[in-house]
């Protein structure tokens, strides 16, 4: 157990940050699930809208240090390629 005031404060701060980061990570996963669901249905318009909504949320997670920037870039690139391919498959 923490013995100093500063150590106790550090524990409190870590708990707050951990809760905040977990919430942000869960939010990103929810947005990703929406994009995946839209891609699975084959609806390009819905997939495009879901991707547009997910992109700023994922970028924010990278900015806040919850996810690595390259991870976010890679996921967005792959998702956008899949959304784009919906058009060529349908048309």
VENBELCOR-V255046 format. One record per residue. N is the residue number from 1. RES is the residue in one letter. PHI is phi as a letter, one per 40 degrees, with the letter a starting at -180 (none if undefined). PSI is psi in whole degrees, 0 to 359 (none if undefined). D_FIRST is the distance of its C-alpha to the first C-alpha in whole Angstrom. Layout:
BEGIN
n: [N & N]
res: [RES & RES]
phi: [PHI & PHI]
psi: [PSI & PSI]
d_first: [D_FIRST & D_FIRST]
END
This chain:
BEGIN
n: [1 & 2 & 3 & 4 & 5 & 6 & 7 & 8 & 9 & 10 & 11 & 12 & 13 & 14 & 15 & 16 & 17 & 18 & 19 & 20 & 21 & 22 & 23 & 24 & 25 & 26 & 27 & 28 & 29 & 30 & 31 & 32 & 33 & 34 & 35 & 36 & 37 & 38 & 39 & 40 & 41 & 42 & 43 & 44 & 45 & 46 & 47 & 48 & 49 & 50 & 51 & 52 & 53 & 54 & 55 & 56 & 57 & 58 & 59 & 60 & 61 & 62 & 63 & 64 & 65 & 66 & 67 & 68 & 69 & 70 & 71 & 72 & 73 & 74 & 75 & 76 & 77 & 78 & 79 & 80 & 81 & 82 & 83 & 84 & 85 & 86 & 87 & 88 & 89 & 90 & 91]
res: [X & X & X & X & X & X & X & X & X & X & X & X & X & X & X & X & X & X & X & X & X & X & X & X & X & X & X & X & X & X & X & X & X & X & X & X & X & X & X & X & X & X & X & X & X & X & X & X & X & X & X & X & X & X & X & X & X & X & X & X & X & X & X & X & X & X & X & X & X & X & X & X & X & X & X & X & X & X & X & X & X & X & X & X & X & X & X & X & X & X & X]
phi: [none & c & b & b & c & c & c & c & c & d & c & c & c & c & c & c & c & c & c & c & c & c & c & c & c & c & c & c & c & c & c & c & c & c & c & d & c & c & c & c & c & g & c & c & c & c & c & c & c & c & c & c & c & c & d & c & c & c & c & c & c & c & c & c & g & c & b & c & d & c & c & c & c & c & c & c & c & c & c & c & c & c & c & c & c & c & c & c & c & c & b]
psi: [151 & 137 & 334 & 159 & 320 & 324 & 321 & 318 & 319 & 320 & 315 & 315 & 317 & 321 & 317 & 313 & 321 & 316 & 317 & 316 & 321 & 320 & 317 & 318 & 319 & 321 & 318 & 317 & 322 & 315 & 320 & 320 & 321 & 319 & 314 & 318 & 318 & 321 & 320 & 325 & 342 & 10 & 105 & 320 & 314 & 320 & 320 & 316 & 318 & 321 & 320 & 326 & 325 & 328 & 307 & 327 & 319 & 319 & 322 & 321 & 322 & 318 & 321 & 355 & 11 & 322 & 154 & 145 & 317 & 326 & 314 & 315 & 317 & 314 & 316 & 320 & 314 & 320 & 316 & 325 & 320 & 321 & 318 & 323 & 341 & 324 & 314 & 329 & 322 & 324 & none]
d_first: [0 & 4 & 6 & 9 & 11 & 12 & 9 & 9 & 12 & 12 & 10 & 13 & 15 & 14 & 15 & 18 & 19 & 19 & 20 & 23 & 24 & 24 & 26 & 28 & 28 & 30 & 32 & 33 & 34 & 36 & 38 & 39 & 39 & 42 & 44 & 44 & 45 & 48 & 49 & 49 & 52 & 54 & 54 & 54 & 54 & 51 & 49 & 50 & 48 & 45 & 45 & 45 & 43 & 40 & 41 & 39 & 36 & 36 & 36 & 34 & 31 & 32 & 32 & 29 & 28 & 27 & 30 & 31 & 35 & 37 & 35 & 37 & 40 & 41 & 40 & 42 & 45 & 45 & 45 & 48 & 50 & 49 & 50 & 53 & 55 & 55 & 58 & 60 & 59 & 61 & 63]
END
